[in-house]
């Protein structure tokens, strides 16, 4: 009986143990992360971007929707700029709802279903932005000044304003008229020199383009005399006697300033057109400029030097004068001058350094047999150093005549010469010793006006020529230039219209087309 009792106890114990080891039945659980989309792809364009993702896991057989959020905040702590419920695996967004050229971040999640709560968020690995429409053309250097800019665009219906923003500054709205839009350009004034601006163009609230530019440096100096906006042709000569030494005088582009009688410069001065897009200011001479005393520097820049028919010179120094540096740059002449462009005629006159660059100078000295640049023999006047670059000279009797003290240097680079030397004149005449340094580089010597009665160089030595061409109608009857390269054609074969001052190279086979002569004609 005892053994039976023990068997019963063991059986019960085994049954209880088996019951204790059996796991309870539970409902199968799919965690929310299993519904999370696995990647978020973005394809962006000018005005729209498409965001797409693979369907969530376990979405088959159930209706899975998605929430797409787009925000400028990469952490999504702030309210999203755009929140969409989507029942597809892609969505296209455009600049109807998003800003152009603005970085955006996107995230996606699967919404809750009958079988699961909402998934975790999947954030795109990179930001995206809409490029936007671009009707602006790139801003060219020639359209940028210190205080003005010309902006150009493709004419587009509805364009009505430009918003201009300087770096670190406040925005300014500039209205665009129908005429502006038809022309596709706008001149904007009142800017600040050496400043980077961003311009955005709008049609209503829609951006149509954006462009950046940096204004040029403004003219600076200790004393700037701004004559722009003063409609008085005498204001230049009335102002010059009153200005401090070293002043910069700004002239209004397109305006004319008269010099009715000889004006004697007696202090350093820079006379120039203000930065602008139109024609330079014109200095109209009824008589010439003179100089007296010790003057450190004189500059004429970006002006037209015109003769009303009564002046024989641009500058005729009749007083004792010593000028440190005389610079003529970016200038052109107009009219016929019987005598010289620059003449020193008084004993002791001296220009230590004469610089002529980027100029077109014509019609000097033919009637009276004067040189373009002339230091008189009887006065021992001297132009010590002459530097002439990137310039054109035509229709002249002599080019340089310096009969007294020999200068130190004469260097001519990238220049074009034509219709020159007649009546026994010289291209260059140093009756004494030539300058220690005398070079003609990368230049073109065109037609001589009187091949039977013209001269090249007069000196005890000769110039050093390099990459300098001489047309077949550049014929000197005596004292020829040595070291030039012969061009088989005439000046009419080489230049487009030399009789009317157009020296654009028309001979495509000319070996020096890309690297000789005044660069403006290449």
C-alpha positions in Angstrom: 0.0 0.0 0.0 2.9 2.2 0.8 4.5 1.6 -2.6 1.2 2.5 -4.4 1.0 5.7 -2.5 4.5 6.6 -3.5 3.7 6.0 -7.2 0.6 8.2 -6.9 2.7 11.0 -5.4 5.4 10.8 -8.1 2.8 10.9 -10.9 1.1 13.9 -9.5 4.4 15.6 -9.1 5.4 14.9 -12.7 2.1 16.2 -13.9 2.5 19.4 -11.9 6.0 19.8 -13.2 4.9 19.4 -16.8 2.1 21.9 -16.3 4.6 24.4 -14.8 7.0 24.1 -17.8 4.4 24.8 -20.5 4.6 28.4 -22.0 1.4 30.4 -22.3 0.0 31.3 -25.8 0.6 35.0 -26.7 -0.5 37.2 -29.7 2.2 37.7 -32.4 3.8 41.3 -32.1 5.2 43.3 -34.9 7.2 46.3 -33.5 6.7 49.7 -35.1 10.3 49.8 -36.4 9.4 47.0 -38.8 7.0 49.4 -40.5 9.7 52.2 -40.8 10.6 53.0 -44.4 14.2 51.9 -45.1 15.4 54.9 -47.1 14.3 58.3 -48.3 15.5 59.4 -51.8 15.3 63.0 -53.1 15.5 64.0 -56.7 15.7 67.8 -56.9 15.3 70.2 -59.8 14.9 73.9 -60.5 11.4 74.4 -59.2 10.4 70.9 -57.8 11.7 68.0 -55.9 10.5 64.4 -55.7 10.8 62.4 -52.5 10.4 58.6 -52.7 10.8 55.6 -50.4 10.3 51.9 -50.5 7.0 50.5 -49.1 7.2 49.6 -45.4 7.8 46.0 -44.4 4.6 44.0 -43.7 2.6 46.6 -45.5 1.2 44.0 -48.0 -2.4 43.3 -47.4 -2.9 46.3 -45.2 -3.6 49.9 -46.0 -0.4 51.8 -45.0 -0.2 55.6 -45.2 2.8 57.8 -44.6 3.5 61.1 -43.0 6.1 63.3 -44.8 7.5 66.3 -43.0 9.8 68.9 -44.5 11.5 71.5 -42.4 14.3 74.1 -42.4 15.1 72.7 -38.9 17.3 69.6 -39.2 16.3 68.6 -35.7 12.6 68.9 -36.4 12.1 70.6 -33.0 10.1 73.4 -34.6 6.9 73.2 -36.6 7.5 71.7 -40.0 7.2 74.0 -43.0 5.2 71.3 -44.8 3.5 68.2 -43.3 1.7 65.8 -45.7 -0.3 62.5 -45.4 0.6 60.4 -48.3 -0.9 57.1 -49.5 1.8 56.4 -52.1 5.5 55.9 -51.8 6.5 59.2 -53.3 5.5 62.9 -53.3 6.6 65.9 -55.5 6.9 69.3 -53.8 7.4 72.6 -55.6 8.2 76.2 -55.1 4.5 76.8 -54.8 4.9 75.7 -51.1 8.7 75.8 -50.5 11.1 78.7 -50.9 13.7 78.6 -53.6 17.4 78.3 -52.7 16.6 77.4 -49.1 18.0 74.2 -47.4 15.3 71.8 -46.3 15.3 68.5 -44.4 12.8 65.7 -44.8 11.6 62.8 -42.7 9.1 60.0 -43.3 7.2 57.5 -41.2 4.6 54.9 -41.7 1.3 55.7 -40.0 -0.5 53.4 -37.5 -2.5 50.5 -38.9 -4.9 48.0 -37.3 -1.9 45.8 -36.6 0.6 48.3 -35.4 1.2 51.7 -34.0 3.1 54.3 -36.2 6.7 53.5 -37.1 9.8 55.4 -36.1 10.9 58.4 -38.2 13.4 58.0 -41.0 15.3 61.3 -41.7 16.9 61.8 -45.1 20.7 61.8 -44.9 21.1 65.1 -46.8 19.3 68.4 -47.1 17.8 69.5 -50.4 16.9 72.8 -52.0 15.1 74.1 -55.1 17.4 75.8 -57.5 14.6 78.1 -58.7 14.0 79.9 -61.9 17.0 82.0 -63.1 16.2 84.8 -65.6 19.1 87.0 -64.4 22.1 87.1 -66.7 25.6 87.1 -65.1 26.7 90.6 -64.1 29.5 91.8 -66.3 32.4 93.8 -64.9 31.6 96.6 -67.4 28.2 96.9 -65.8 29.5 97.5 -62.3 30.6 100.8 -60.9 31.3 102.0 -57.4 27.8 103.4 -56.8 25.8 102.0 -59.7 25.1 98.7 -61.4 23.2 97.5 -64.5 21.3 94.3 -64.0 20.1 92.3 -67.0 17.6 89.5 -67.4 15.5 87.6 -69.9 12.2 89.6 -70.3 9.5 87.6 -68.4 5.8 88.3 -67.9 4.9 89.7 -64.5 8.4 90.7 -63.4 7.8 93.8 -61.2 10.6 94.3 -58.7 14.2 93.6 -57.6 15.1 93.1 -54.0 18.7 94.3 -53.3 20.6 93.3 -50.2 24.1 94.3 -49.3 26.2 91.9 -47.2 25.1 92.4 -43.6 22.7 95.2 -44.5 19.0 95.9 -45.0 17.1 95.0 -48.2 15.8 97.6 -50.6 13.0 97.1 -53.1 13.6 98.5 -56.6 10.5 98.6 -58.9 10.6 97.3 -62.4 8.4 99.1 -65.0 7.0 97.4 -68.1 9.6 99.3 -70.1 12.3 98.0 -67.9 11.1 94.4 -68.3 10.8 94.8 -72.1 14.4 96.0 -72.2 15.5 93.3 -69.8 17.7 95.7 -67.8 17.7 98.1 -64.9 20.2 100.7 -63.8 20.3 100.9 -60.0 22.0 103.8 -58.3 22.9 104.7 -54.8 25.1 101.8 -54.0 28.2 101.6 -51.8 31.7 101.0 -53.2 33.6 97.7 -52.4 30.4 96.0 -51.3 28.9 92.6 -52.2 25.2 92.7 -53.1 22.6 90.0 -53.7 19.8 90.9 -56.1 16.7 88.8 -56.4 14.1 89.4 -59.0 10.3 88.7 -58.5 7.1 88.4 -60.4 4.6 89.1 -57.6 5.7 86.8 -54.8 7.5 84.3 -57.0 11.3 84.5 -57.2 12.5 84.5 -60.8 16.3 84.6 -60.2 19.1 85.6 -57.9 22.6 87.0 -58.6 25.5 88.5 -56.7 28.0 91.1 -57.5 30.6 93.3 -55.8 30.8 97.0 -56.5 34.1 98.6 -57.5 36.2 100.6 -55.1 35.2 104.2 -54.9 37.7 106.9 -55.9 39.5 107.9 -52.7 41.9 110.6 -51.7 42.6 113.4 -49.3 40.6 115.8 -51.3 37.9 114.8 -53.8 36.3 117.6 -55.7 33.1 116.2 -57.3 31.8 118.4 -60.1 29.2 115.9 -61.2 25.7 117.3 -61.5 26.9 120.9 -61.9 25.6 122.0 -65.3 28.2 124.7 -66.0 30.9 124.2 -68.7 33.2 126.7 -66.9 33.1 124.9 -63.6 36.4 123.0 -64.2 38.6 126.1 -64.9 36.7 128.1 -62.2 37.4 125.3 -59.6 41.0 124.4 -60.4 42.6 127.5 -58.8 40.7 126.9 -55.5 41.5 123.2 -54.9 44.2 121.9 -52.5 47.4 120.3 -53.9 46.8 116.7 -54.7 43.1 116.9 -55.3 41.1 114.5 -57.4 38.5 116.3 -59.6 35.6 114.2 -60.8 33.8 115.2 -64.0 30.3 114.2 -65.1 30.3 111.6 -67.9 28.8 113.0 -71.1 29.3 116.6 -70.0 31.6 119.1 -71.7 34.0 121.4 -69.8 35.4 124.3 -71.7 38.9 125.9 -71.4 38.4 129.3 -73.1 41.9 130.6 -72.4 45.3 129.0 -71.6 45.1 127.5 -68.1 48.3 127.2 -66.1 48.5 124.2 -63.7 50.5 125.0 -60.6 49.7 122.1 -58.2 49.3 118.3 -58.3 45.9 117.3 -59.6 44.0 114.3 -61.0 41.2 115.2 -63.5 39.0 112.3 -64.5 35.5 111.3 -65.4 33.6 109.7 -62.6 33.0 106.0 -62.9 30.1 105.4 -65.3 28.6 103.6 -68.3 28.3 106.4 -70.9 30.7 108.5 -72.8 33.5 110.1 -70.8 33.6 113.8 -70.0 34.9 116.1 -72.7 37.5 118.8 -72.1 36.9 121.3 -74.9 40.0 123.4 -75.6 39.9 126.9 -77.1 43.4 127.2 -75.7 45.9 124.8 -74.1 47.0 123.8 -70.6 50.3 125.2 -69.3 52.3 124.5 -66.1 54.5 126.3 -63.7 56.6 125.6 -60.6 57.3 122.3 -59.0 54.4 119.8 -59.4 54.6 116.3 -58.1 52.0 114.8 -60.4 49.3 115.5 -63.0 46.8 112.9 -64.2 44.2 113.1 -66.9 42.1 109.9 -66.9 39.1 108.8 -68.9 38.4 112.0 -70.7 38.0 113.2 -74.3 40.5 115.9 -75.2 38.8 118.0 -77.9 39.7 121.0 -79.9 37.1 123.6 -80.9 39.4 124.7 -83.7 41.3 127.4 -81.8 43.8 125.4 -79.8 47.1 124.1 -81.3 48.2 122.1 -78.3 46.8 120.0 -75.5 49.6 121.1 -73.2 52.2 123.8 -74.1 54.5 124.6 -71.2 55.6 128.2 -71.5 56.6 128.7 -67.9 59.5 127.1 -66.0 58.0 123.9 -64.7 59.2 120.6 -63.2 56.6 117.8 -63.2 57.4 114.6 -61.4 54.9 112.4 -63.2 52.5 113.3 -66.0 50.0 110.6 -66.8 47.5 110.4 -69.6 45.4 107.3 -69.4 42.2 106.0 -71.0 41.9 109.2 -73.1 41.2 110.0 -76.7 41.5 113.2 -78.7 39.1 114.8 -81.1 39.7 117.4 -83.7 42.8 118.6 -85.5 45.7 120.2 -83.5 48.3 122.1 -85.6 51.1 121.6 -83.1 51.9 119.2 -80.3 50.0 117.1 -77.9 52.6 117.9 -75.2 55.4 120.5 -75.7 58.1 121.8 -73.3 59.4 125.1 -74.7 61.0 127.0 -71.8 64.6 126.5 -70.5 64.6 124.2 -67.5 61.3 122.6 -68.2 61.4 119.0 -67.2 59.0 116.0 -66.9 60.7 113.2 -64.9 58.2 110.6 -66.1 55.6 110.8 -68.8 53.1 107.9 -69.0 50.6 107.4 -71.8 48.5 104.3 -71.6 45.2 103.1 -73.2 44.8 106.2 -75.3 43.9 107.0 -78.9 45.7 110.1 -80.1 45.4 111.5 -83.6 45.8 114.6 -85.8 48.8 116.4 -84.4 51.5 118.6 -85.9 50.9 118.0 -89.6 50.2 121.6 -90.5 53.1 123.2 -88.5 55.6 120.3 -88.6 55.4 119.7 -84.8 56.0 116.4 -82.9 53.3 114.7 -80.9 55.7 114.9 -77.9 58.2 117.7 -78.2 61.0 119.1 -76.0 62.4 122.2 -77.7 66.1 122.2 -78.8 66.9 125.8 -77.7 65.6 125.4 -74.2 67.4 122.3 -73.0 63.9 121.0 -71.9 63.7 117.3 -71.2 61.3 114.5 -70.8 63.5 112.1 -68.9 61.5 108.8 -69.0 58.7 108.1 -71.5 56.5 105.0 -71.1 53.8 104.4 -73.8 51.6 101.4 -73.6 48.4 100.0 -75.2 47.8 103.0 -77.3 47.1 104.2 -80.9 48.6 107.1 -82.7 47.8 108.2 -86.2 47.8 111.2 -88.5 50.9 113.0 -87.1 54.1 114.7 -88.5 56.7 113.6 -85.9 56.1 111.2 -83.1 58.8 112.2 -80.6 61.3 115.1 -81.0 63.7 115.8 -78.2 66.6 118.0 -79.5 68.3 119.0 -76.3 69.2 116.8 -73.3 68.9 113.1 -73.9 66.4 111.3 -71.7 67.0 108.2 -69.7 64.4 105.9 -71.2 61.8 105.5 -74.0 59.7 102.4 -73.9 56.9 101.7 -76.4 54.8 98.6 -75.9 51.6 97.3 -77.5 51.0 100.3 -79.7 49.6 100.9 -83.2 50.9 103.7 -85.5 49.6 104.8 -88.9 49.4 107.7 -91.3 52.6 109.3 -90.0 55.6 111.3 -90.9 55.8 113.6 -94.0 57.7 116.7 -95.1 61.0 115.4 -94.0 59.8 114.5 -90.5 61.0 111.7 -88.2 59.3 109.0 -86.3 61.7 109.6 -83.4 64.3 112.3 -83.4 66.9 112.6 -80.6 69.5 114.9 -82.1 71.8 114.1 -79.2 72.4 110.7 -77.7 69.5 108.3 -77.6 68.1 107.3 -74.2 70.1 104.5 -72.5 67.0 102.4 -72.7 64.9 102.5 -75.8 62.6 99.7 -76.8 59.6 99.1 -79.1 57.9 95.9 -78.3 54.8 94.1 -79.7 53.8 97.1 -81.8 52.7 97.7 -85.4 54.1 100.5 -87.7 51.7 101.3 -90.4 51.5 103.6 -93.4 54.0 106.5 -93.8 52.2 109.5 -95.2 55.1 110.6 -97.5 57.4 107.7 -98.4 59.6 109.9 -100.5 60.3 112.4 -97.8 60.2 110.8 -94.4 62.7 109.5 -91.8 62.7 106.7 -89.2 65.2 107.3 -86.4 67.6 110.1 -85.9 70.2 109.3 -83.3 73.8 108.1 -82.7 72.3 104.7 -81.7 69.2 102.7 -82.6 66.2 101.3 -80.8 65.8 97.7 -79.8 62.7 96.3 -81.5 61.0 93.0 -80.5 57.9 91.4 -82.1 57.2 94.7 -83.9 55.8 94.6 -87.4 56.1 97.1 -90.3 53.6 97.1 -93.1 54.7 97.3 -96.7 53.6 100.9 -97.0 55.6 101.9 -93.9 58.5 103.2 -96.1 61.1 105.6 -94.7 63.2 107.4 -97.3 66.1 107.7 -94.8 67.2 106.4 -91.4 64.9 103.4 -91.4 64.0 101.5 -88.2 66.0 98.3 -87.8 64.9 95.1 -86.3 61.2 95.1 -87.3 59.3 92.2 -88.9 58.1 92.8 -92.5 54.4 92.4 -93.2 53.9 91.7 -96.9 50.6 93.6 -97.1 49.8 97.3 -96.8 48.0 99.0 -93.8 44.8 98.6 -95.8 45.3 94.9 -96.0 46.0 94.7 -92.3 43.5 97.1 -90.8 39.7 97.3 -91.2 39.4 101.0 -91.9 42.5 103.0 -91.1 41.4 106.1 -92.9 38.6 106.4 -90.3 40.5 105.3 -87.2 39.5 101.7 -87.2 42.6 99.6 -86.8 40.9 96.3 -86.0 43.0 93.5 -87.5 41.2 92.0 -90.5 43.9 89.8 -91.9 43.3 86.4 -90.2 46.6 85.2 -91.4 48.6 88.0 -89.8 51.2 86.3 -87.5 51.0 89.1 -84.9 47.2 89.3 -84.8 47.0 88.0 -81.2 49.9 89.8 -79.6 50.9 93.0 -81.4 49.5 96.5 -81.6 47.1 98.2 -79.4 45.1 95.4 -77.7 41.8 97.1 -78.4 42.2 96.2 -82.1 43.3 92.6 -81.7 
